[in-house]
Amino acid sequence: MDPRLFDASHTGNVDQLYSLIRENVLILEAASLVDGDNPLHVASMAGHVNFVREVLKLKTEFANELNQDGFSPLHIAAARGHVDIVRELLKVGNRLCLVKGREERIPLHYSVIKGRSEVLKELVLACPDSIEEVTARRESALHLAVKNSRFEAFKLLVQQLKRLNKEHALNWRDGQGNQILHLAVARKQYEAMEFLLSGYAFDKDLVDVNARNEAGLMPLDILLLVNSEAGAVEIAEMLTRSGATRSKGLPSSSMVTVATEDPEPQTEQSNGHCRQSRRTWTDRCTCFLKLKFERPQWFKDFEYKKGRDSPGDVRNALLVVATLITTATYQAVLQPPGGLWQDDSGPSTNGTNATIYGTASHEAGRSILGTKKPVVYILFLIFNTAGFFASLRMIFFLTSGFPMNRDLRIALVSLWLTYDTAMGALTPNTFLNSFFVGLSMILPVILVLVSRWVRK
């Protein structure tokens, strides 16, 4: 490039530009034939929006050219954060957003790497498809944001993905098979992980917390393999709360290093810090136990997942389970363990009868277990009745809004009273009979109170 044209571009002197053109009308054409920067590259680097505007009027083609480093003018303006120049260049056409430069990076990638949030918004608004472009290393804009610790840019990208219904990009993998969660864990980026797993921005079930990279490592494996640093325990707890697991073959020593490493020795002069260290050590032990005794991966495959399982299917499955429990518990009270007496008998003084039946009297149709082992029978009825009424309560709520709902409620209440009648008829002791009938009346209220307390 002519040194005088370079100087005009660097200083943003529009008058000097037109003076050079009057001297040589082909000066801009000559600049396009030379390797290196053209006037738009230089002006974009220096931030002279007026100069950029005038050059675009004279030679639009400059906007598409890459310099020797693989940068277009828009790449440079995006990396430098010159929003006004970005807007001027985009007037040439939104296609400039997709121009690939060095390592197949587009302007959006450089705005993310440098944390230029305002430029990022302009580029995504002008070309929504740019958010799905990847580099030669298969890195998306999200990967680059995490790798370069640009949390604000990362948050903006996630918000744009949600707006554009492109949340599937959250689980894209780079050339090493790493998802953004792998990278966030490896770099101890607590903010990014909390944003991903909290569920505030989007359904947290969209993020696969147990994905494996090319090395076969899951996010929790990566955390346990790196050296212990501040925040590792909090990150481990965050992952385990979200259902993350570790690989079976991970060395236990690595886990101990992260989760149970003793705090630094403290002096008596720093008692507050000592107390904090003790708390941290307790947290680490808790985290260690969670990781060591976690459920296996195959078990988690059968767990209910909000984004995967439909509410209708879940309700139908619960109805089937509740009906089976109701049937089993109702049948159990009709046929209690040990069976029923087949005849009547008063208090016995006969040795033979005492050997067979003991000294207690009994009536036909009463529980043998209730006569011979009343304590066991009491426990049986308490647990069986709790299961029966809990399953009835499930059926009651799961069938809300069904057709003929009133008739169904009457049927459930009738089943409840029938259960009470059968339990009273089979219980041999009059006191126990009254006790269990009363218990069956108040047990539904007790179950409601207990369920509410557990949820709190």
Buried (B, 14 or more C-beta within 10 A) or exposed (E): BBEBBBBBBBBBBBEBBEEBBEEEEEBBEEBBEEEEBBBBBBBBBBBBBBBBBBBBEEBEEBBBBBBEEEBBBBBBBBBBBBBBBBBBBBEBEBEBBEBBBBEBBBBBBBBBBBBBBEBBBBBBEBBBEBBBBBBEEBBBBBBBBBBBBBBEBBBBBBBBBBEBEBBEBBBBBBEEBBBBBBBBBBBBBBEBBBBBBEBEBBEBBBBBBBBBBEEEBBBBBBBBBBEBEEEBBBBBBBBBEBBBBBBEEBEEEBBBBBBBBEBEEBEEEEEEEBEEBEEBBEBBEBBBEBBEEBEEEEEBEEEEEEEEEEEEEEEEEBBEEBBEBBEEBBEBBEEBEBEBBEEEBEEBEEEEBEEEBBEBEBEEEBBBBBBBBBEEBBEBBEEBBBBBBBBBBBBBEBBEEEEEEEEBBEEBEEBBEEBBEEBBEBBBBEEBBEBBBEBBEEBBEEBEEEEEEEEE
